[in-house]
């Protein structure tokens, strides 16, 4: 079951995990996650049935993930045979950017006047929360192997343009957010029309 508010329709996919999860109670609780995550044989379409994404596998080696501290450190990410379908319609809307459009909302039922007091949350003055730490992401190595990117552009005039990047190979080292040092990027592909 996938809710109608989700902008994509998953057709297939599998998840394999081998994770070690640790808990510590300090001044603030700490949860650490290490190990491997792998998605395999994933295929997704948009809600109109057009293909979006298909890949053989996406593997991540987690080095030190601390979700409560907004810290994500990955040793490696390897994406094998991704096939991405991107397009721009005649109105200039790119399919992937349209996925983030807000879903239709269900109108809320107004509360009765006598229920208002019961539903108001109470805030305890002695519990002041510390501001959340900013998100920090580090990936030692990110690889894309045998990728394919299909681009179809219907905003170019009478005949839509169609381009394909294949095979796409990318290797990025020392990815970090926020960036503190230069990263290393190597990429190769061929551009084909039609």
C-alpha positions in Angstrom: 0.0 0.0 0.0 1.3 3.4 -1.0 -0.7 6.5 0.1 -2.1 8.6 -2.7 -0.1 11.6 -1.3 3.2 9.9 -2.3 4.2 11.3 -5.7 5.8 8.1 -7.0 4.5 4.6 -7.5 7.0 1.9 -6.5 6.7 -1.2 -8.7 9.4 -3.4 -7.2 12.4 -3.4 -4.8 14.1 -5.2 -2.0 15.9 -4.0 1.1 18.7 -5.9 2.8 20.3 -4.7 6.0 23.1 -5.7 8.3 23.1 -3.0 11.0 24.6 -2.5 14.4 22.6 -0.1 16.5 23.9 1.3 19.8 22.2 3.4 22.5 23.9 5.5 25.1 22.3 7.6 27.8 24.5 10.7 28.4 23.5 14.4 28.9 21.6 13.8 25.7 20.7 10.3 24.4 22.9 9.0 21.6 21.9 6.5 19.0 24.6 5.2 16.6 24.0 3.1 13.5 26.8 1.3 11.6 26.7 -1.4 9.0 25.3 -2.0 5.5 22.1 -1.0 3.7 21.3 -2.2 0.2 18.3 -1.6 -2.0 18.0 -4.0 -5.0 15.9 -4.3 -8.2 14.1 -1.0 -7.6 11.7 0.4 -10.2 9.4 3.5 -9.8 7.0 5.4 -11.9 5.2 8.7 -11.4 1.5 8.7 -10.6 0.7 8.9 -14.4 2.6 5.7 -15.1 5.6 7.2 -16.7 9.0 5.6 -15.8 11.2 7.6 -13.3 13.9 5.4 -11.9 15.1 1.9 -12.1 18.3 0.4 -10.7 20.0 -2.9 -10.0 21.4 -1.9 -6.6 22.2 0.9 -4.2 24.5 0.0 -1.4 25.6 2.1 1.5 28.3 1.3 4.1 27.4 3.3 7.2 30.4 4.4 9.2 28.9 6.5 12.0 25.3 7.6 11.7 23.9 9.5 14.8 20.4 10.5 13.8 19.6 12.3 17.1 22.7 14.5 16.6 22.0 15.1 12.8 25.3 13.4 11.9 25.6 11.1 8.9 29.0 9.6 8.1 29.2 7.0 5.3 32.2 5.1 4.2 30.8 4.4 0.7 27.8 4.5 -1.5 27.6 2.4 -4.7 24.8 2.8 -7.2 24.8 0.1 -9.9 23.0 0.5 -13.2 20.7 3.4 -12.4 18.3 4.3 -15.2 16.8 7.8 -14.7 14.0 9.2 -16.9 13.9 13.0 -16.8 11.6 15.2 -19.0 10.3 18.7 -19.5 6.8 19.1 -20.7 5.6 21.8 -23.1 4.8 24.1 -20.2 8.4 23.9 -19.0 7.8 21.7 -15.9 10.5 19.1 -15.2 9.0 15.8 -14.1 11.4 15.4 -11.1 10.8 18.9 -9.8 7.0 18.4 -10.0 7.3 15.5 -7.5 7.9 18.0 -4.7 4.6 19.8 -5.3 2.3 19.7 -2.3 -0.2 16.9 -2.3 -3.9 17.8 -2.2 -4.9 18.3 1.4 -8.0 16.9 3.1 -10.1 19.7 4.6 -9.9 19.6 8.3 -13.0 19.4 10.5 -13.2 22.5 12.8 -13.2 21.7 16.5 -16.3 22.4 18.5 -16.0 25.4 20.9 -16.3 23.2 24.0 -13.5 20.9 22.7 -11.0 23.7 22.3 -9.7 23.7 25.8 -9.3 19.9 25.8 -7.1 19.9 22.6 -4.7 22.7 23.5 -1.2 21.4 24.2 0.4 22.3 27.5 4.0 23.4 27.6 6.0 22.7 30.6 8.1 25.8 31.5 10.9 23.8 33.1 11.6 21.8 29.9 13.5 24.0 27.5 14.8 22.3 24.4 18.3 23.0 23.1 18.4 24.0 19.4 19.0 21.1 17.0 22.5 20.6 15.7 22.9 21.4 12.0 22.9 18.5 9.6 26.4 17.2 8.9 26.9 14.7 6.1 30.2 13.0 5.1 30.6 10.4 2.4 34.2 9.0 1.8 33.4 7.6 -1.7 30.3 7.7 -3.9 30.2 5.6 -7.2 27.8 5.4 -10.0 28.4 2.4 -12.3 26.8 1.8 -15.8 24.2 4.6 -15.4 21.8 5.8 -18.0 20.0 9.1 -18.1 17.2 9.7 -20.5 16.2 13.3 -21.2 13.0 14.2 -23.2 12.3 17.9 -23.8 8.8 18.8 -25.2 9.4 22.5 -24.7 11.8 22.8 -27.7 9.2 23.3 -30.3 7.2 21.0 -32.6 9.4 17.9 -32.2 10.5 16.9 -28.7 14.3 16.6 -28.2 15.5 13.3 -26.8 19.0 12.7 -25.4 20.6 9.8 -23.6 23.7 9.8 -21.4 25.2 6.2 -21.4 27.1 4.6 -20.0 27.5 7.0 -17.1 30.3 6.4 -14.6 30.9 8.8 -11.7 33.3 8.6 -8.7 33.2 11.3 -6.1 35.5 11.3 -3.0 35.3 13.3 0.2 31.7 14.5 -0.1 30.7 16.7 2.9 28.0 19.0 3.9 28.8 21.6 4.9 31.8 21.6 2.6 35.1 22.0 4.5 37.5 20.8 1.8 37.6 20.1 -1.9 36.1 16.9 -3.3 37.4 14.8 -6.0 35.1 14.1 -9.0 35.7 11.8 -12.0 33.0 11.2 -14.6 32.7 9.7 -18.0 29.7 9.2 -20.4 28.6 9.3 -24.0 25.8 11.6 -25.3 23.4 10.0 -27.8 20.4 11.6 -29.5 17.1 9.9 -30.2 
